[in-house]
Amino acid sequence: MKDNKFYSYMIMIIGILAVSTAAIFVKLATEVPPAMIANYRLLFATITLLPFLLIFKRRELVQLTKKDWLLIALAGISLCIYFILWFQSLHYTSVASSAIFIALQPILAFLATSLLFKERFSQGATISIIISIAGCFIIAWGDLKQSSTLFYGDILALLATFFITVYFLLGQKVRKHVSLLTYTTTAYLFGTIGAVLFNIVLRNDFFSYSTKEWGVFVSIAIVPTVIGLNLLNLALKRMRTSLFSTGIIFEPVAASLLAFIILHENISWWQWLGGMILIFGLLLFIASTRRKRKMKVTITP
């Protein structure tokens, strides 16, 4: 039993580290348009997953309704926009700031579902949301005082969080009767189509990149997308949801540490302070909402 718990924890930790490498790979390809990085992340991830979909889920694929295809297409386009905005934000702000703003996604999803279904917020949820927003405000304020460029990157990351929230909300509806493999692969496919069209409009070059940059394209599709997300989904099946949700909150910390070690990005005092306040708010948010409803965990691609 203890060995099973140990392996579950290790799977989650390795999954978090793998997912956290996405921002690092983007930073290693500063000469590549963010939309092109998004294009190849989605394309190579789709190519990797498509054979498994056709072999194991062909019958389910045929049974998808027109409504399913529409929701999946919208989710894929939302994911595409999320990647473009998030990768663009990393050209202006630090990994730490960008990752922390993306971590707001569970709260945005909660606010959206509560407003749609006209549910009242509990006192604990309200306090946790205020605390989390305060943490983000401290980071944005510190970045703005340092540079308007950093603040612009923060705004892009916040906009990206809105679109990844849309992706997950659509996914929750489709996933009630569609497997994870079918949903993610088809959503990535539509996201790829959206990214290709967007790059054509911008007249971005699709092929003239260095060996290092092609390595980044493949790596960002395989390590955080295919390996990282699959490990986290495996860990989720082996662990209590509340425990898993608590662990996944520390993904921005992992991304910031990787950026410090690999990219030598310093973490400012306001990022430490705002980040700790945000994490505390998210932990309080999990504790206050898990009693009210069955907790649904979303893992950011």
C-alpha positions as a Markdown table, in Angstrom:
| # | Residue | x | y | z |
|---|---|---|---|---|
| 1 | Met | 0.0 | 0.0 | 0.0 |
| 2 | Lys | 2.8 | 2.4 | 0.9 |
| 3 | Asp | 4.6 | 1.5 | -2.3 |
| 4 | Asn | 1.5 | 2.3 | -4.3 |
| 5 | Lys | 1.3 | 5.7 | -2.6 |
| 6 | Phe | 5.0 | 6.3 | -3.2 |
| 7 | Tyr | 4.6 | 5.5 | -6.9 |
| 8 | Ser | 1.5 | 7.7 | -7.2 |
| 9 | Tyr | 3.4 | 10.6 | -5.7 |
| 10 | Met | 6.4 | 10.0 | -8.0 |
| 11 | Ile | 4.1 | 9.9 | -11.0 |
| 12 | Met | 2.5 | 13.2 | -10.0 |
| 13 | Ile | 5.8 | 14.9 | -9.3 |
| 14 | Ile | 7.3 | 13.8 | -12.6 |
| 15 | Gly | 4.1 | 14.8 | -14.4 |
| 16 | Ile | 4.2 | 18.3 | -12.8 |
| 17 | Leu | 7.8 | 18.7 | -13.8 |
| 18 | Ala | 7.1 | 17.6 | -17.3 |
| 19 | Val | 4.2 | 19.9 | -17.7 |
| 20 | Ser | 6.2 | 22.8 | -16.2 |
| 21 | Thr | 8.8 | 22.5 | -19.0 |
| 22 | Ala | 6.4 | 24.0 | -21.6 |
| 23 | Ala | 7.3 | 27.6 | -20.6 |
| 24 | Ile | 11.0 | 26.7 | -20.6 |
| 25 | Phe | 10.8 | 25.4 | -24.2 |
| 26 | Val | 9.1 | 28.6 | -25.3 |
| 27 | Lys | 11.8 | 30.7 | -23.8 |
| 28 | Leu | 14.4 | 28.6 | -25.6 |
| 29 | Ala | 12.9 | 29.6 | -29.0 |
| 30 | Thr | 12.7 | 33.4 | -28.7 |
| 31 | Glu | 13.3 | 33.9 | -32.4 |
| 32 | Val | 10.2 | 31.8 | -33.3 |
| 33 | Pro | 6.7 | 33.5 | -33.5 |
| 34 | Pro | 4.6 | 32.3 | -30.6 |
| 35 | Ala | 1.8 | 31.3 | -33.0 |
| 36 | Met | 4.2 | 28.9 | -34.8 |
| 37 | Ile | 5.3 | 27.3 | -31.5 |
| 38 | Ala | 1.6 | 26.8 | -30.7 |
| 39 | Asn | 1.1 | 25.4 | -34.2 |
| 40 | Tyr | 3.8 | 22.7 | -33.9 |
| 41 | Arg | 3.0 | 21.8 | -30.3 |
| 42 | Leu | -0.6 | 21.0 | -31.4 |
| 43 | Leu | 0.4 | 19.4 | -34.7 |
| 44 | Phe | 3.1 | 17.0 | -33.2 |
| 45 | Ala | 0.9 | 16.2 | -30.3 |
| 46 | Thr | -2.0 | 15.3 | -32.7 |
| 47 | Ile | 0.4 | 13.2 | -34.8 |
| 48 | Thr | 1.6 | 11.3 | -31.7 |
| 49 | Leu | -1.9 | 10.6 | -30.3 |
| 50 | Leu | -3.8 | 10.0 | -33.6 |
| 51 | Pro | -2.7 | 6.4 | -34.1 |
| 52 | Phe | -3.8 | 5.4 | -30.6 |
| 53 | Leu | -7.2 | 7.1 | -31.3 |
| 54 | Leu | -7.7 | 5.2 | -34.6 |
| 55 | Ile | -6.6 | 1.9 | -33.1 |
| 56 | Phe | -8.5 | 2.0 | -29.7 |
| 57 | Lys | -11.3 | 4.5 | -30.1 |
| 58 | Arg | -12.4 | 4.3 | -33.7 |
| 59 | Arg | -15.9 | 3.2 | -32.8 |
| 60 | Glu | -16.3 | 6.0 | -30.3 |
| 61 | Leu | -15.0 | 8.5 | -33.0 |
| 62 | Val | -17.7 | 7.4 | -35.4 |
| 63 | Gln | -20.4 | 7.8 | -32.7 |
| 64 | Leu | -19.7 | 11.4 | -32.0 |
| 65 | Thr | -22.7 | 13.7 | -32.8 |
| 66 | Lys | -22.7 | 17.0 | -34.6 |
| 67 | Lys | -23.1 | 18.7 | -31.3 |
| 68 | Asp | -20.0 | 16.9 | -30.0 |
| 69 | Trp | -18.0 | 17.9 | -33.0 |
| 70 | Leu | -19.1 | 21.5 | -32.6 |
| 71 | Leu | -18.1 | 21.6 | -28.9 |
| 72 | Ile | -14.8 | 19.9 | -29.6 |
| 73 | Ala | -14.0 | 22.3 | -32.5 |
| 74 | Leu | -14.8 | 25.3 | -30.2 |
| 75 | Ala | -12.6 | 23.8 | -27.5 |
| 76 | Gly | -9.8 | 23.2 | -29.9 |
| 77 | Ile | -9.9 | 26.8 | -31.2 |
| 78 | Ser | -10.0 | 28.0 | -27.5 |
| 79 | Leu | -6.9 | 25.9 | -26.8 |
| 80 | Cys | -5.1 | 27.3 | -29.8 |
| 81 | Ile | -5.8 | 30.9 | -28.7 |
| 82 | Tyr | -4.7 | 30.0 | -25.2 |
| 83 | Phe | -1.3 | 28.7 | -26.5 |
| 84 | Ile | -0.8 | 31.7 | -28.7 |
| 85 | Leu | -1.6 | 34.2 | -25.9 |
| 86 | Trp | 0.4 | 32.4 | -23.3 |
| 87 | Phe | 3.5 | 31.8 | -25.5 |
| 88 | Gln | 3.3 | 35.5 | -26.5 |
| 89 | Ser | 3.2 | 36.5 | -22.8 |
| 90 | Leu | 6.4 | 34.6 | -22.2 |
| 91 | His | 8.1 | 37.0 | -24.7 |
| 92 | Tyr | 7.3 | 39.9 | -22.4 |
| 93 | Thr | 7.2 | 38.7 | -18.9 |
| 94 | Ser | 8.9 | 36.1 | -16.7 |
| 95 | Val | 8.0 | 32.4 | -16.4 |
| 96 | Ala | 7.1 | 32.9 | -12.8 |
| 97 | Ser | 4.6 | 35.7 | -13.4 |
| 98 | Ser | 3.1 | 34.0 | -16.4 |
| 99 | Ala | 2.7 | 30.7 | -14.7 |
| 100 | Ile | 1.1 | 32.3 | -11.6 |
| 101 | Phe | -1.6 | 34.0 | -13.7 |
| 102 | Ile | -2.3 | 30.8 | -15.5 |
| 103 | Ala | -2.8 | 29.1 | -12.1 |
| 104 | Leu | -6.0 | 31.2 | -11.7 |
| 105 | Gln | -7.8 | 28.9 | -14.1 |
| 106 | Pro | -9.6 | 26.8 | -11.5 |
| 107 | Ile | -11.1 | 29.9 | -9.9 |
| 108 | Leu | -12.2 | 31.3 | -13.3 |
| 109 | Ala | -13.8 | 28.0 | -14.0 |
| 110 | Phe | -15.6 | 28.0 | -10.7 |
| 111 | Leu | -16.8 | 31.6 | -11.2 |
| 112 | Ala | -18.1 | 30.8 | -14.7 |
| 113 | Thr | -20.0 | 27.6 | -13.6 |
| 114 | Ser | -21.4 | 29.3 | -10.5 |
| 115 | Leu | -22.7 | 32.3 | -12.5 |
| 116 | Leu | -24.1 | 30.1 | -15.3 |
| 117 | Phe | -26.0 | 28.0 | -12.8 |
| 118 | Lys | -26.7 | 30.9 | -10.5 |
| 119 | Glu | -25.2 | 29.2 | -7.5 |
| 120 | Arg | -24.3 | 31.3 | -4.4 |
| 121 | Phe | -20.6 | 31.4 | -3.3 |
| 122 | Ser | -19.8 | 30.1 | 0.1 |
| 123 | Gln | -18.0 | 32.4 | 2.5 |
| 124 | Gly | -14.8 | 30.3 | 2.2 |
| 125 | Ala | -14.9 | 30.4 | -1.6 |
| 126 | Thr | -15.4 | 34.2 | -1.6 |
| 127 | Ile | -12.5 | 34.8 | 0.8 |
| 128 | Ser | -10.2 | 32.4 | -1.1 |
| 129 | Ile | -11.0 | 34.1 | -4.4 |
| 130 | Ile | -10.2 | 37.6 | -2.9 |
| 131 | Ile | -6.9 | 36.3 | -1.5 |
| 132 | Ser | -5.9 | 34.7 | -4.9 |
| 133 | Ile | -6.7 | 37.9 | -6.8 |
| 134 | Ala | -4.8 | 39.9 | -4.2 |
| 135 | Gly | -1.7 | 37.7 | -4.9 |
| 136 | Cys | -2.0 | 38.3 | -8.6 |
| 137 | Phe | -2.5 | 42.0 | -8.1 |
| 138 | Ile | 0.8 | 42.2 | -6.1 |
| 139 | Ile | 2.7 | 40.5 | -8.9 |
| 140 | Ala | 1.1 | 42.7 | -11.6 |
| 141 | Trp | 1.8 | 45.8 | -9.5 |
| 142 | Gly | 5.4 | 44.8 | -9.0 |
| 143 | Asp | 5.9 | 44.1 | -12.7 |
| 144 | Leu | 4.2 | 47.4 | -13.7 |
| 145 | Lys | 6.6 | 49.3 | -11.4 |
| 146 | Gln | 9.5 | 47.5 | -13.0 |
| 147 | Ser | 8.5 | 47.7 | -16.6 |
| 148 | Ser | 5.3 | 48.2 | -18.7 |
| 149 | Thr | 6.6 | 45.4 | -20.9 |
| 150 | Leu | 6.4 | 42.9 | -18.0 |
| 151 | Phe | 2.9 | 44.2 | -17.2 |
| 152 | Tyr | 1.8 | 43.7 | -20.8 |
| 153 | Gly | 3.0 | 40.1 | -20.6 |
| 154 | Asp | 0.9 | 39.6 | -17.4 |
| 155 | Ile | -2.2 | 40.9 | -19.2 |
| 156 | Leu | -1.6 | 38.4 | -22.0 |
| 157 | Ala | -1.2 | 35.6 | -19.5 |
| 158 | Leu | -4.5 | 36.6 | -17.9 |
| 159 | Leu | -6.3 | 36.6 | -21.2 |
| 160 | Ala | -4.8 | 33.2 | -22.0 |
| 161 | Thr | -6.3 | 31.9 | -18.7 |
| 162 | Phe | -9.7 | 33.0 | -19.9 |
| 163 | Phe | -9.4 | 30.8 | -23.0 |
| 164 | Ile | -8.1 | 27.8 | -21.2 |
| 165 | Thr | -11.0 | 28.1 | -18.9 |
| 166 | Val | -13.4 | 28.0 | -21.9 |
| 167 | Tyr | -11.5 | 24.9 | -23.2 |
| 168 | Phe | -12.1 | 23.0 | -19.9 |
| 169 | Leu | -15.7 | 24.1 | -19.5 |
| 170 | Leu | -16.5 | 22.8 | -23.0 |
| 171 | Gly | -14.4 | 19.7 | -22.2 |
| 172 | Gln | -16.4 | 18.9 | -19.0 |
| 173 | Lys | -19.6 | 18.8 | -21.1 |
| 174 | Val | -18.2 | 16.6 | -23.8 |
| 175 | Arg | -16.2 | 14.3 | -21.4 |
| 176 | Lys | -19.5 | 13.2 | -19.8 |
| 177 | His | -19.8 | 10.6 | -22.6 |
| 178 | Val | -16.5 | 10.9 | -24.5 |
| 179 | Ser | -13.1 | 9.4 | -23.5 |
| 180 | Leu | -10.1 | 11.6 | -22.7 |
| 181 | Leu | -8.1 | 10.2 | -25.6 |
| 182 | Thr | -10.9 | 11.0 | -28.1 |
| 183 | Tyr | -11.6 | 14.5 | -26.7 |
| 184 | Thr | -7.9 | 15.6 | -26.5 |
| 185 | Thr | -6.8 | 14.2 | -29.8 |
| 186 | Thr | -9.8 | 15.7 | -31.8 |
| 187 | Ala | -9.5 | 19.0 | -29.9 |
| 188 | Tyr | -5.8 | 19.2 | -30.7 |
| 189 | Leu | -6.6 | 18.5 | -34.3 |
| 190 | Phe | -9.0 | 21.5 | -34.5 |
| 191 | Gly | -6.5 | 23.6 | -32.6 |
| 192 | Thr | -3.9 | 22.7 | -35.2 |
| 193 | Ile | -6.2 | 23.8 | -38.0 |
| 194 | Gly | -6.8 | 27.1 | -36.2 |
| 195 | Ala | -3.1 | 27.6 | -35.6 |
| 196 | Val | -2.2 | 26.9 | -39.2 |
| 197 | Leu | -4.8 | 29.4 | -40.5 |
| 198 | Phe | -3.7 | 32.0 | -38.0 |
| 199 | Asn | 0.0 | 31.6 | -39.1 |
| 200 | Ile | -1.1 | 31.8 | -42.8 |
| 201 | Val | -2.9 | 35.1 | -42.1 |
| 202 | Leu | 0.2 | 36.5 | -40.3 |
| 203 | Arg | 2.4 | 35.1 | -43.1 |
| 204 | Asn | 4.7 | 33.4 | -40.7 |
| 205 | Asp | 7.4 | 31.0 | -42.1 |
| 206 | Phe | 6.5 | 27.4 | -41.5 |
| 207 | Phe | 9.8 | 25.7 | -42.3 |
| 208 | Ser | 12.9 | 27.9 | -42.1 |
| 209 | Tyr | 14.0 | 27.1 | -38.5 |
| 210 | Ser | 17.2 | 25.8 | -37.0 |
| 211 | Thr | 17.8 | 22.3 | -35.7 |
| 212 | Lys | 17.5 | 23.6 | -32.1 |
| 213 | Glu | 14.1 | 25.2 | -32.9 |
| 214 | Trp | 12.8 | 22.0 | -34.5 |
| 215 | Gly | 14.0 | 20.2 | -31.3 |
| 216 | Val | 11.9 | 22.7 | -29.3 |
| 217 | Phe | 8.8 | 22.0 | -31.4 |
| 218 | Val | 9.1 | 18.3 | -30.9 |
| 219 | Ser | 10.0 | 18.5 | -27.2 |
| 220 | Ile | 7.1 | 20.9 | -26.3 |
| 221 | Ala | 4.7 | 18.5 | -28.0 |
| 222 | Ile | 6.1 | 15.3 | -26.4 |
| 223 | Val | 7.3 | 16.2 | -22.9 |
| 224 | Pro | 4.6 | 18.5 | -21.4 |
| 225 | Thr | 1.7 | 17.6 | -23.7 |
| 226 | Val | 1.9 | 13.8 | -24.2 |
| 227 | Ile | 4.1 | 12.6 | -21.3 |
| 228 | Gly | 3.3 | 15.2 | -18.7 |
| 229 | Leu | -0.5 | 15.3 | -19.1 |
| 230 | Asn | -0.8 | 11.5 | -19.4 |
| 231 | Leu | 1.3 | 11.0 | -16.2 |
| 232 | Leu | -0.9 | 13.5 | -14.4 |
| 233 | Asn | -4.1 | 11.8 | -15.6 |
| 234 | Leu | -2.6 | 8.5 | -14.4 |
| 235 | Ala | -1.8 | 10.0 | -11.0 |
| 236 | Leu | -5.3 | 11.4 | -10.7 |
| 237 | Lys | -6.7 | 7.8 | -11.1 |
| 238 | Arg | -4.5 | 6.5 | -8.3 |
| 239 | Met | -4.9 | 9.4 | -5.8 |
| 240 | Arg | -7.7 | 11.2 | -3.9 |
| 241 | Thr | -8.9 | 14.1 | -5.9 |
| 242 | Ser | -8.4 | 16.6 | -3.1 |
| 243 | Leu | -4.8 | 15.5 | -2.6 |
| 244 | Phe | -4.0 | 15.6 | -6.3 |
| 245 | Ser | -5.6 | 19.1 | -6.6 |
| 246 | Thr | -3.4 | 20.3 | -3.8 |
| 247 | Gly | -0.3 | 19.0 | -5.5 |
| 248 | Ile | -1.1 | 20.4 | -8.9 |
| 249 | Ile | -1.3 | 23.9 | -7.5 |
| 250 | Phe | 2.5 | 23.8 | -7.1 |
| 251 | Glu | 3.0 | 23.7 | -10.9 |
| 252 | Pro | 3.9 | 27.4 | -11.1 |
| 253 | Val | 6.5 | 26.8 | -8.4 |
| 254 | Ala | 8.1 | 24.0 | -10.4 |
| 255 | Ala | 8.0 | 26.2 | -13.6 |
| 256 | Ser | 9.6 | 29.1 | -11.7 |
| 257 | Leu | 12.4 | 26.9 | -10.3 |
| 258 | Leu | 13.1 | 25.3 | -13.7 |
| 259 | Ala | 13.3 | 28.9 | -15.1 |
| 260 | Phe | 15.7 | 29.9 | -12.3 |
| 261 | Ile | 18.0 | 26.8 | -12.9 |
| 262 | Ile | 17.9 | 26.6 | -16.7 |
| 263 | Leu | 17.2 | 30.2 | -17.8 |
| 264 | His | 18.8 | 31.9 | -14.8 |
| 265 | Glu | 15.6 | 34.0 | -14.4 |
| 266 | Asn | 15.6 | 35.6 | -11.0 |
| 267 | Ile | 12.4 | 35.6 | -8.9 |
| 268 | Ser | 11.6 | 39.0 | -7.5 |
| 269 | Trp | 10.3 | 39.6 | -3.9 |
| 270 | Trp | 6.9 | 40.6 | -5.2 |
| 271 | Gln | 6.7 | 37.4 | -7.2 |
| 272 | Trp | 7.6 | 35.4 | -4.1 |
| 273 | Leu | 5.0 | 37.3 | -2.0 |
| 274 | Gly | 2.2 | 37.3 | -4.6 |
| 275 | Gly | 2.9 | 33.7 | -5.5 |
| 276 | Met | 2.7 | 32.5 | -1.9 |
| 277 | Ile | -0.5 | 34.5 | -1.3 |
| 278 | Leu | -2.0 | 33.0 | -4.5 |
| 279 | Ile | -1.1 | 29.5 | -3.5 |
| 280 | Phe | -2.6 | 30.0 | -0.1 |
| 281 | Gly | -5.7 | 31.3 | -1.7 |
| 282 | Leu | -5.9 | 28.3 | -4.0 |
| 283 | Leu | -5.4 | 25.9 | -1.2 |
| 284 | Leu | -8.2 | 27.6 | 0.8 |
| 285 | Phe | -10.3 | 27.5 | -2.4 |
| 286 | Ile | -9.9 | 23.7 | -2.7 |
| 287 | Ala | -10.8 | 23.2 | 1.0 |
| 288 | Ser | -13.9 | 25.4 | 0.8 |
| 289 | Thr | -15.3 | 24.0 | -2.4 |
| 290 | Arg | -14.7 | 20.3 | -2.1 |
| 291 | Arg | -17.4 | 20.0 | 0.5 |
| 292 | Lys | -20.0 | 21.7 | -1.6 |
| 293 | Arg | -19.7 | 19.6 | -4.7 |
| 294 | Lys | -17.8 | 16.8 | -6.2 |
| 295 | Met | -14.5 | 18.3 | -7.1 |
| 296 | Lys | -13.5 | 18.3 | -10.7 |
| 297 | Val | -9.8 | 18.6 | -11.5 |
| 298 | Thr | -8.6 | 20.4 | -14.6 |
| 299 | Ile | -5.0 | 19.9 | -15.7 |
| 300 | Thr | -3.7 | 22.8 | -17.8 |
| 301 | Pro | -2.0 | 21.6 | -21.1 |
